[in-house]
Amino acid sequence: GDHTPAGAMPRRVTSLAPPPAPLAALCFLALAAVALPSALALECDEAMTGFHDNDIKSQAWQDIAHANVQAVRDAVADDPCYAMMRAGDGRGPLFWAHEFYNQEIIDVLVHHGADRAARDRGGKRPDQMIRAPPMTFEAPPVDDEEEYEYEPDDDDDVYVAKSSPHDEM
């Protein structure tokens, strides 16, 4: 036959010189990533950094509580002050990322300038947050509930005994 054997094709594809464009773009991105945090000594609006609540902050809490990493990435890209914002209790995204223990979100926020040494109204730093139980939408349990040891065979009673605000619906 006069057609080239299938095995011969890949050798020609492997050329040693990579196309210059993607490489240049990568270099630019790497430089931007290094240069940005220092260049942007961010002037964040008091609406973001002040210790009070607003919709942006509530949404941020939701996204972090749900481990919605992409939403956090998008929000920080859109407004770098997102990483620095603080809610009424003095906590912000980095506190919540620690509370819900999401290392990926912690990394994104720290990369964008979230302050690891920040303190909430109670004097806690983000890494001193008590880890929240996985995905609870209710307020955290009252302190005296936390001391109760759940025995595996108690499970059924526990669910019956606990009334949730949603029962009446």
Salt bridges, closest charged atoms under 4 A:
GLU46 OE1 - HIS52 NE2 3.43
GLU104 OE2 - ARG73 NH2 3.32
ASP120 OD2 - ARG91 NE 2.68
ASP127 OD1 - ARG125 NE 3.46
GLU138 OE2 - HIS166 NE2 3.28
GLU145 OE1 - LYS162 NZ 3.90
